[in-house]
């Protein structure tokens, strides 16, 4: 019983871990340094919350958009970035977005931001969310086939340190460089992926082999049933005689099954049972 | 040794023909017929079953004359009717000089003759070894396997019966009034006439329970009345465990069987009753059952491992160690495959890898704990009722405290959930934390309180050193998880350190398991085997 409970728990934990990591997918983690920076930034900068900083360029069917709502980039940096991003419009819409306010998660923001504009069209958003202090890459359509969740994760993993060091231009520039490499079918550095997969593979292999060995060498105890089959046995019985001896009641509130205390079993007083007892033979 | 009535050469029992064969004149004799013949012949009565009388001339027990070999090293005793058998001690594997003496032995009631030949059992053992991929290759060496030897092991054979009324109670739903559900109670009575003859358990203290229970059952339908002629070409061991030791456990098996029969009557399920039947103990008899035995000493010569094969069914039970180098090599090869597989779909975020390392550490803690319980119980011989009864120790069992660990786990879950709700952070992450708290506390409380099945448990303090490594790994991973550090590097480093602790503890565990596949040399102070001739 205990083994069953524990195995169910583990399955639950694994499922939860899976779900949780999905929720955090394609994000890089908030850091305190990052946090501190943004606070000082808030106090020292004037806000420009309009989209007046936006650059929009159309290349064929795809668009290039830079919307630096959080004012993280200088004018010249935006121009440089625009040049770098231009190559990506061959593959889909390419967007740089930075925000100071956000009522939802970075992931949800990026997703709805892109989908509201372009729906299922190919494209990629690189989002710097100063409210949640997260960077996020969201892709859709053709681009998503190459910039998969795991690739997006790797790219943000590779560049998050620029954001921590307040180098937003370098951060974005490096992100687009790596996105381009991936879209062109090239390889990007995934050091942590390989190290952690390597260690995990060793551990899983040790566990699997251990389980195989234990199963192959287990000396399973013969069950009582197996023993009995080999015995000389006989069994006869007369028709059972059933007699009602009384009754008892169990507390079980109709409104809720939990209620904290569970079911409370209460026997009726002995006298009551005796009074109710009937000697009627049912069978 | 029995001589061939035709030519005078030695006879040997042949498991295939179930007869005693003469290798020289190719005659064959039925064991029972041969015994009758020998009884009639002069001077041969020593090897047949005789009825001994006590001082008042009353009939007492059946006895027979046998040759008893005693191992001077471990004290084991082996009985045979054959002086020329090539011999070495089957229990400690020693080639020390064996003492030999003639003795009158109490005859058992039954014998189940060997039906599997030595070659068939060697093959069955080899097949088991081949399946155990990580077993040391030298275990398969022919020279080693050839030391396998057929021994008639003593078994207590219990009979149970019941002739009378069996009363059971049940209750079923009647109606509901407000917050109460009413149930009707019933008494269900029936007259039972039942019998169960042949629930058996080994009666030799040096035949480990875990091995004897693994090669069970023997088919009692093929039992024969005992004749010492069956022993020709084999050894026998004598009983040294009291018949009462296993009676209760065998009675339980008979009760369960009868209850299952009774359950087939739908009246019981109709009235919400799980029927019980109390079978009465009728008698306990001694039987000799066929077992092939192989004892192998380790290189240091201070520990021994056993392999046993049921001489009637060919079922094998063996204590097989892990060849560490082989295990490591195969694991590395497998991990290369897994590495490429993981790379195809898995990119671990720092949180994911920390969570995975926590899960593996918890699993490792549970595995280490259960293995340490077994190891310590084996070392102290707490897992063997026969041995415990001989040494006047009691087989310690854990009390069922699983409700305690579950309760504390649930409390931890509720506290974590409550706190997270209070600070407004429920969501998936909050639920995960709450479930994790439940798993963590349940496992830890279980370990400390030795919760689990009704099996012997070691004290927590005895096994704690071996649980330390996965625990440290767990603490590292949890600390990183709670700390939520600035740089991802801490996550990866913490997770890797934690996983390394798990792997390290795993290596320790394998060493312990290898120890578990061997036993201390038997110090029997009684019976014997003998030397390789």
Interface residues (C-beta under 8 A of the other chain):
Chain A: X1 X2 X5 X6 X9 X10 X12 X13 X14 X16 X17 X19 X20 X21 X23 X24 X25 X28 X29 X31 X32 X33 X149 X150 X151 X153 X154 X157 X160 X161 X164 X190 X192 X193 X194 X195 X196 X197 X198 X199 X200 X201 X202 X203 X204 X205 X206 X207 X208 X209 X210 X212 X213 X216 X217 X219 X220 X221 X222 X224 X225 X226 X227 X228 X229 X230 X231 X232 X233 X234 X235 X236 X237 X238 X239 X240 X241 X242 X243 X244 X245 X246 X247 X248 X249 X250 X251 X252 X253 X254 X273 X282 X283
Chain B: X128 X131 X132 X133 X134 X135 X166 X169 X171 X174 X176 X177 X178 X179 X180 X181 X182 X183 X184 X185 X186 X187 X188 X189 X190 X191 X192 X193 X194 X195 X196 X197 X198 X199 X200 X210 X211 X213 X214 X215 X216 X217 X218 X219 X220 X221 X252 X253 X254 X256 X257 X258 X261 X262 X265 X267 X268 X271 X317 X318 X319 X320 X322 X327 X330 X331 X332 X334 X335 X336 X338 X339 X341 X342 X343 X345 X346 X347 X348 X349 X350 X351 X352 X353 X355 X356 X359 X360 X362 X363 X366 X367 X402 X406 X428 X429 X431 X432 X435 X436 X438 X439 X442 X443 X446 X451 X452 X453 X486 X487 X488 X492 X495 X496 X499 X500 X502 X503 X506 X510
